[in-house]
């Protein structure tokens, strides 16, 4: 009985945030291509339960870049919208695991950044996106990258931009003419060479 009580106590101490509903999700705004040793500014959102702003004092937020034993953390500043921040950073060449620093909440893994290159965002675990915003939406025109402020369980990665393919241009007439003339010439040449065999 004593062992069971100690085990339960250990589990309760080891997971206070889960019991208190204490987790958050970081979403990044669209990120441009990141170049080495260049200053970049990126916007991001820290939402409790992945859906709404934290109502208390969240503490310092930002982004952390981890490459082996090398860890670089950059502190963000609040922007005008609730739960919206911006961080400025500069990194050398390399590959980094990127984490959202979420104040009183545990860091949230965002994905992988290769410098130079783009941030490949890891999809958000749908179980981390729960609850709704009570009352009217806290956002106006500028809002987190969710389909609806309190709904989408797996928003599309905001940091990866795939350029549209340019529509194919029609081939110039002279190329088409050259292909037709070449095909006709090849046909006549083959016909001429095969004629002696046809007579036998």
C-alpha positions as CSV (number, residue, x, y, z in Angstrom):
1,X,0.0,0.0,0.0
2,X,2.9,2.4,0.9
3,X,4.5,1.6,-2.5
4,X,1.3,2.4,-4.3
5,X,0.9,5.7,-2.4
6,X,4.6,6.7,-3.2
7,X,4.1,5.8,-6.9
8,X,0.9,7.9,-7.1
9,X,2.7,10.8,-5.4
10,X,5.6,10.6,-7.8
11,X,3.3,10.7,-10.8
12,X,1.4,13.6,-9.4
13,X,4.6,15.6,-8.8
14,X,6.1,14.6,-12.1
15,X,3.1,15.9,-14.1
16,X,1.8,19.0,-12.5
17,X,1.4,20.9,-15.8
18,X,-0.8,18.2,-17.3
19,X,-3.1,18.1,-14.3
20,X,-3.4,21.9,-14.3
21,X,-4.0,22.1,-18.0
22,X,-0.6,23.7,-18.2
23,X,0.7,23.5,-21.8
24,X,0.9,25.8,-24.7
25,X,1.6,25.6,-28.4
26,X,3.8,28.0,-30.5
27,X,2.8,28.9,-34.0
28,X,5.2,30.8,-36.3
29,X,4.3,33.4,-38.9
30,X,5.6,32.8,-42.4
31,X,9.4,32.6,-42.3
32,X,11.6,33.8,-45.2
33,X,14.7,31.9,-46.3
34,X,17.2,32.2,-43.4
35,X,20.7,33.2,-44.4
36,X,23.9,32.8,-42.2
37,X,25.1,35.7,-40.1
38,X,22.1,37.8,-41.1
39,X,19.6,39.4,-38.8
40,X,16.1,38.0,-39.2
41,X,12.9,38.9,-37.4
42,X,10.1,36.3,-37.1
43,X,6.6,36.6,-35.6
44,X,5.1,33.9,-33.5
45,X,2.1,33.1,-31.3
46,X,2.0,31.4,-27.9
47,X,-1.4,29.9,-27.2
48,X,-2.5,28.0,-24.2
49,X,-3.9,24.6,-25.2
50,X,-3.1,25.7,-28.8
51,X,-6.2,27.9,-29.0
52,X,-6.2,31.0,-26.8
53,X,-4.0,33.6,-25.1
54,X,-2.8,32.8,-21.5
55,X,-4.7,35.0,-19.1
56,X,-1.9,35.5,-16.5
57,X,1.7,36.6,-16.6
58,X,3.3,34.2,-19.2
59,X,6.9,35.4,-18.6
60,X,9.6,35.5,-21.3
61,X,9.0,33.9,-24.6
62,X,11.2,33.5,-27.7
63,X,12.9,30.9,-29.9
64,X,15.6,28.4,-29.0
65,X,17.9,26.9,-31.7
66,X,19.7,23.6,-30.7
67,X,22.5,22.1,-32.8
68,X,24.2,19.3,-30.8
69,X,25.6,20.9,-27.6
70,X,25.2,24.4,-29.1
71,X,22.0,26.1,-27.8
72,X,21.1,29.6,-28.7
73,X,18.1,31.3,-27.2
74,X,16.6,34.7,-28.4
75,X,14.0,36.5,-26.3
76,X,10.9,37.9,-28.0
77,X,8.9,41.1,-27.5
78,X,5.1,41.4,-27.4
79,X,3.4,42.8,-30.4
80,X,0.0,44.6,-30.5
81,X,-2.2,41.5,-30.7
82,X,-2.8,39.2,-27.7
83,X,-0.3,36.3,-27.6
84,X,1.6,37.6,-30.6
85,X,5.4,38.2,-30.3
86,X,8.4,38.9,-32.5
87,X,12.0,37.7,-32.1
88,X,15.2,38.8,-33.8
89,X,18.0,36.4,-34.3
90,X,21.2,35.6,-36.3
91,X,22.7,32.2,-36.7
92,X,25.8,30.7,-38.4
93,X,25.5,27.9,-41.0
94,X,24.2,24.6,-39.6
95,X,21.1,22.5,-38.9
96,X,19.1,23.4,-35.8
97,X,16.2,21.9,-33.9
98,X,13.9,24.9,-33.2
99,X,11.8,25.3,-30.0
100,X,9.2,27.9,-29.0
101,X,10.2,29.2,-25.5
102,X,6.8,29.7,-23.8
103,X,7.5,31.4,-20.5
104,X,6.0,29.4,-17.6
105,X,5.1,26.5,-20.0
106,X,7.4,23.8,-21.4
107,X,9.3,24.6,-24.6
108,X,7.4,23.5,-27.7
109,X,9.3,21.7,-30.6
110,X,8.6,23.6,-33.8
111,X,10.7,21.8,-36.4
112,X,14.1,21.9,-38.1
113,X,16.0,24.9,-39.6
114,X,18.9,24.5,-42.0
115,X,21.0,27.6,-42.4
116,X,20.9,28.7,-45.2
117,X,17.4,27.5,-45.9
118,X,13.9,27.4,-44.5
119,X,12.2,26.3,-41.4
120,X,10.5,22.9,-41.8
121,X,7.6,23.0,-39.4
122,X,6.6,19.9,-37.5
123,X,2.8,19.4,-37.5
124,X,1.2,20.1,-34.1
125,X,-0.1,17.1,-32.2
126,X,-3.9,17.4,-32.4
127,X,-4.2,16.4,-28.7
128,X,-2.4,19.6,-27.8
129,X,-5.1,21.7,-29.4
130,X,-8.1,21.7,-27.1
131,X,-10.7,24.1,-25.8
132,X,-12.2,27.2,-27.2
133,X,-12.0,31.0,-26.7
134,X,-14.7,32.1,-24.3
135,X,-16.7,35.1,-25.5
136,X,-15.7,37.1,-28.6
137,X,-12.5,36.4,-30.4
138,X,-9.5,38.3,-28.9
139,X,-8.2,39.0,-32.4
140,X,-9.3,41.3,-35.2
141,X,-7.7,41.3,-38.7
142,X,-4.3,39.9,-37.5
143,X,-4.9,36.5,-35.9
144,X,-2.9,33.2,-35.3
145,X,-2.5,30.8,-38.3
146,X,-5.6,28.8,-37.4
147,X,-8.5,28.0,-39.7
148,X,-10.7,29.6,-37.0
149,X,-9.2,31.2,-33.9
150,X,-10.3,28.4,-31.6
151,X,-10.8,25.3,-33.8
152,X,-8.2,23.9,-36.2
153,X,-6.3,21.0,-34.6
154,X,-3.5,21.0,-37.2
155,X,-2.9,24.3,-38.8
156,X,-0.9,24.3,-42.0
157,X,2.9,25.0,-41.5
158,X,3.3,28.7,-41.7
159,X,7.0,28.7,-42.4
160,X,7.2,26.7,-45.6
161,X,6.4,28.5,-48.8
162,X,6.1,26.5,-52.0
163,X,6.4,28.7,-55.1
164,X,3.7,28.3,-57.7
165,X,5.0,26.8,-60.9
166,X,5.1,29.2,-63.8
167,X,2.6,28.2,-66.5
168,X,4.3,26.5,-69.4
169,X,4.8,28.7,-72.5
170,X,3.9,27.3,-75.9
171,X,6.8,26.3,-78.1
172,X,7.8,28.8,-80.8
173,X,6.6,27.9,-84.3
174,X,10.1,27.6,-85.6
175,X,10.9,24.7,-83.2
176,X,7.7,22.9,-84.2
177,X,8.6,23.4,-87.8
178,X,12.1,22.1,-87.3
179,X,10.7,19.0,-85.5
180,X,8.3,18.3,-88.4
181,X,11.0,18.8,-91.1
182,X,13.4,16.6,-89.1
183,X,10.8,13.8,-88.8
184,X,10.0,14.0,-92.5
185,X,13.7,13.9,-93.4
186,X,14.3,10.9,-91.2
187,X,11.3,9.1,-92.7
188,X,12.5,9.7,-96.3
189,X,16.1,8.6,-95.4
190,X,14.8,5.4,-93.8
191,X,12.5,4.7,-96.7
192,X,15.4,5.2,-99.2
193,X,17.6,2.8,-97.3
194,X,15.0,0.2,-96.8
195,X,13.9,0.2,-100.6
196,X,16.7,-2.3,-101.7
197,X,15.6,-4.8,-99.1
198,X,11.9,-4.5,-100.3
199,X,12.9,-5.5,-103.8
200,X,14.5,-8.8,-102.7
